[in-house]
Amino acid sequence: MDGHTGDLSAYESKVLLIVNTASKCSYSRQFTELQQLYEQYCVQGLEILAFPCNQFNHKEPGSNDEVAQYCRNHFHISFPMFEKIEVTGQSMHPLFRYLERHPDLYRGNGIKWNFTKFLIDRTGEVSGRYETTVAPVEMEFAIKDLLMRSWI
């Protein structure tokens, strides 16, 4: 999907918003807000990285290509979308294993649903974890703060 297989070195020195997504989930409306944030702040160094996942109630059943096409057509996203991964269990993707276990953010439980969001600063440090119910626009202040602080 977009040719992204998991190498994050291309995003060095960027502020990252990493999200496990599912296009058939009731929270998929968050794609619209994610796209708005991306359009507003990508020039300043924000990258939104979507990682589709089918683990939660099978809300991402399609192939990688079908998922990408659906999200482009229905939500008009232009930010990078990676291949489908697992974000819990034995086959958990290493990135999400790191994000979930980050000592400052670990809440004693794993990712519980789609659209769990992780904010990463330009140095690669995890700055925040936002649960499914937090709308992307509610993160705007934290994103702007990281974009500005990272240049100082």
PyMOL commands that set and color helices and strands:
alter all, ss='L'
color gray80, all
select helices_A, chain A and resi 9-11+26-44+64-75+94-101+136-149
alter helices_A, ss='H'
color red, helices_A
select strands_A, chain A and resi 15-21+46-52+117-120+126-130
alter strands_A, ss='S'
color yellow, strands_A
deselect
rebuild
show_as cartoon
